[in-house]
């Protein structure tokens, strides 16, 4: 596998899928995986992961964007809105390197993206107005019992008084956990 140190497509670029199951769709680049020459694109190459139910949580299906090879996409020209190749131009005044669209010669500016992926707002079916996404609380973990050797060294007597266990407090205060001790 080749390691690519440099990619022409950056995070936030609008790209067109030119091959594969999502051919013809457009999306924004969310992540660039330069070491694998892959891209993660918003809403493209969707996969479903099934998570088995556990005692603490219900089973669920999670949809996520899988990575896609960079050779399967082309950047959208900002001027003509058509797919194009990317070239470079060095600005004579500042000496900085700029990305340009080969088709139109237009400079491709770096899109401002937020650090986190934003969730799209859902529309209410009855009113058609936007509804804020619901926040899900994490399932609460049930309280677990401590092992008998980690329990506290105090016990309540028949009259409700607290008795200390151990060598100096008397062995009769706490019931023994071992069967040879009569507990």
N, C-alpha and C positions, 0 to 999 in steps of 0.2 A: 504494500500500500504506500502510495506517495504521501509525503507530508507537504502541504502547501502553506507557505509562510504568508502569502499575500492574496487577498481576494478583492475583486473589483466591486462586488456588491456589499453594501453596508447595512447595518440595522436601520430600519425605518424606510428603506427604499420600496417603491411600488414596483412589483414584478408581475410578469405574465408567465403562466405555466405552459411550456411548449410541448411536453410529452408526458405520458402516464395517464392515470385514471382521472386526474383533475385538469386535463388539457383544456386550455381556453379560459381558465379561471384566473382572476387577479387577486393579489393579496399583498399585505405589507410584511416585510421581513421582521420577525421578532428576535431571532438569535442567529448569529453566524458562528458555525463550528468550523473554523479554518483548518484545524488539524485533520479533519475528515473530509473537507471540501463540501460540507453540507450546510443547508439553511433550514430554519424552522420558520414557516410562513403562516400567518394568521388565517385559520379556517381551511387550510389546505392539508391534504394527506392525513385526514382525521382517522384515529384509531380508537378502539374501545377496549378498556381493560376491565375485566370482571374481578371484583374483589369478593372473596368468600366471606360469608357471615361468621362472626365470632360470638362468644358469650357476651362481649361488651358492646358490639356494634352490629347493625344490620348489614347484609350484603348490599353491594352497590355496583353500578357500572359508571366508570369515569371515562369521558371522552377527552382526548388530548391530540395535539398536533405532533406528528412524528417528523423527523428530519427528512429532507429531500436533497438529492444531489444538486449541486449548483449548476451543472450542465443542462438541467431540465428547465431552467428559467431564463428569461431575458428581462432586462430592466425596461420600464416604460419611459419613452421620450417625454420630457416635461412639456415640450412645445407641440408636437404632433399627436401625442397620446398613443403612439404605436410602439411595438417592441423595437429595440435598437441594441447595438453593441456599445461598449464603453471604451473611450479613449482617454488620453491624458494630454493636458496642455500646461505649460509652465508660464505663469503670469510674469510678464516682463518687468512690471513695476515692483511687485513684492517678492518675486522669485518663488512663490508658492505653487505647488502642483495642484491642479484642479481636474476633476472628472468631467468629461464632456460626452454628449451623445453623438455617436458617429453619424447618424442620419441627418440631424439638424445642426450640429455644432453647438447646441445649447449647453450651458454649464449645468451639471446635476448638483444641486445643493443638498447638503446633509439635512435630513428631516429631523426635527426635534421630537424625540420620543420620551415617554415617561419610563421610569425604571421598572414599573409593574405593568402587567397587562391589564387593561381596563375591561370590565365586564359590560356587555351591551345591556341596555335597559329593556325589560320585557314590556309588552303592551298588554293592557287589560282587554280581554275579549269583549266585555260588555260596553265599555266606554270608549275604547280605542286610545286612551291616554297612556302615557308612559308610567310604569310602576317601578319603583326602586327595587333593586334585587334584595332578596331576603338574606339576612345574615343567619348562618347556621351555627348553633352552639355545638361545641365538641361534646360527645357523649361522656357522661360522668362515669368514672371508674368506681366499681363497687368497693366498699371498704373490705380489706382482707384481714383475716385473723392472723395474729402473730404466732409464730411457732412457740411451743410450750417453754422452750429454754430461753426465749427472749421476752417473756411476759414480765410484768412488774413484780417486785418482791413483796407486794402487799395483798392482803386478802381480807374480806369482810367476814366477821364472825356471825353467829346466830343472832346475837343481840344488836347487830349493826355497827359494832365497834371495829375499827381498823386494827389488824394485827400484823406485825412485822414478821417476815419469814427469814430463813437463813440460820447460821450457826448461833449468833448471839440473840436472835429474836425468838428462838424456839422452833423446832421442826413441825410441831403440831399445827401451826398457824396456816400453812399452805398445804393443800393436798399434793401428794407426790404424783408425778407423771409416769413413773416407771412401775410396771406391774409387780416387780419383786418387792417394791416398797409399800404395796398395799393401796395404790392410788388408782 
